[in-house]
Structure formats: C-alpha cells, structure tokens
C-alpha cells in the first residue's frame, strides 16, 4: 500500500464499522442520506458525457458499497475498491445475488495504475479528506482515466462552518458520525482541489454544494460549498 492514498488508522476505523455500514440509522447514516443525491448528480453528468450510464467505473474508497450498488443498479459496470478488508467483505455480502454489474477488490489505486488499468469514470466520494498526500492521490486517479474520462470527488471544505457542522456538530453534538472520523486540517477547499486537478492534467468543470436539511433530514444540491461539496474534473478537457 502506498502512503499517498492509505491512512492505516482510518482503514482500521472503517473496518471496525463494516458490520454497521448498511444500517441507515447507524454510524453511516449521513452517507445513506447523501447517497441518492450524490448518485443522481454523478449519473446525470455521466449521461451528458457518454450518452448513458453504461461506463467502466471505478469507485475508490467504496467502503461497503453504498455508492457502488447505486451506480451499478443504474447500469454502470462498477469496480469497488477499498483498502479496508472488512468493508469489502460487507460490500460483497450485501451485493450477493443481486445480479448487478459489480465487483469488489481489496487494494489501492496505485496497484491498479501499475497494472495499466483504465476507466471512463472514477468516483472518490468522501475519500480525499482521509488521504495523507492529496495531490499525489489526485495524480494517481488521473493516471487511471481514459482521455475524456470523468473524475468525481466529494469532500468537506476547510472553513469555520465545516468545522462547526461536520466536526463539532456531526461528531460531538448530534453523534451522526463516530468521534474521530474527520481531521479538519485535511479538509480541502475548492481552490485547492482545482489546483491539484490542474497539476494532474485535469480540469475542474463543475461543482455543487451538498447542504443538510433538517426536515425531513437529508441533503440537497445547492450553490453553498462552504461545508460539503461535490466536484467533477475531466481528463484531457480543453
């Protein structure tokens, strides 16, 4: 495993949660609430670029497969990748018998680069804020894209609002996430993400905020990127 994409402490933390990943009221509740909105945003842009959902797609940091299953259910040919062994085991168990164009693998994006793998679409949602070397991680993902390929990243902005909402509020007050899930210093501003993408030969072409709504509890796409946001970068775009 290469240090730029794997943090051993985070992998152990997510492995410990593997058995609760698919519980919509469990510690992954925010991901369950975000998943339909994020999957829809991704699928709309895949359709605009490729004419439909039937693409070869790599879901990096897939955990137990929430997004992977949603995208495969829409018709994408998905490989879910994660370094957390127990999370992948939970993903495989949940997908068993569903007949989806979906497979899972324990490993890292660097290993796929060394094998010469290429994908039309890569998703890495809520991953980069857990990565030790974020610029190297983006470069690795760029190396896995075909020309014209799409990279989707969602993360948390490094703002005071994000610190209060995602760290203090979600972890300590509302207990929506296990304490220690996030390190605010690793949150990424949109400007930083754009710079990292440019350095890797990608162009950040779309961005949207993901804002929490209390009643009913969930998320919606907005222009407010001060806390959660999702972004699209394209390989070889002019």
C-alpha positions, 0 to 999 in steps of 0.5 A: 500500500502506498502512503499517498492514498492509505491512512492505516488508522482510518482503514482500521476505523472503517473496518471496525464499522463494516458490520454497521455500514448498511444500517441507515440509522447507524454510524453511516447514516449521513452517507445513506442520506447523501447517497441518492443525491450524490448518485443522481448528480454523478449519473446525470453528468455521466449521461451528458458525457457518454450518452448513458450510464453504461461506463467502466467505473471505478469507485475508490474508497467504496467502503461497503458499497453504498455508492457502488450498488447505486451506480451499478443498479443504474447500469454502470459496470462498477469496480469497488475498491477499498483498502479496508478488508472488512468493508469489502467483505460487507460490500460483497455480502450485501451485493450477493445475488443481486445480479448487478454489474459489480465487483469488489477488490481489496487494494489501492489505486496505485496497484491498479495504475501499475497494472495499466488499468483504465476507466471512463469514470472514477468516483472518490466520494468522501475519500480525499479528506482521509488521504495523507498526500492529496495531490499525489492521490489526485495524480494517481486517479488521473493516471487511471482515466481514459482521455475524456474520462470523468473524475468525481470527488466529494469532500468537506471544505476547510472553513469555520462552518465545516468545522462547526457542522461536520466536526463539532456538530456531526461528531460531538453534538448530534453523534451522526458520525463516530468521534474521530472520523474527520481531521479538519486540517485535511479538509480541502477547499475548492481552490485547492482541489482545482489546483491539484486537478490542474497539476494532474492534467485535469480540469475542474468543470463543475461543482455543487454544494451538498447542504443538510436539511433538517426536515425531513433530514437529508441533503440537497444540491445547492450553490453553498460549498462552504461545508460539503461539496461535490466536484467533477474534473475531466481528463484531457478537457480543453 
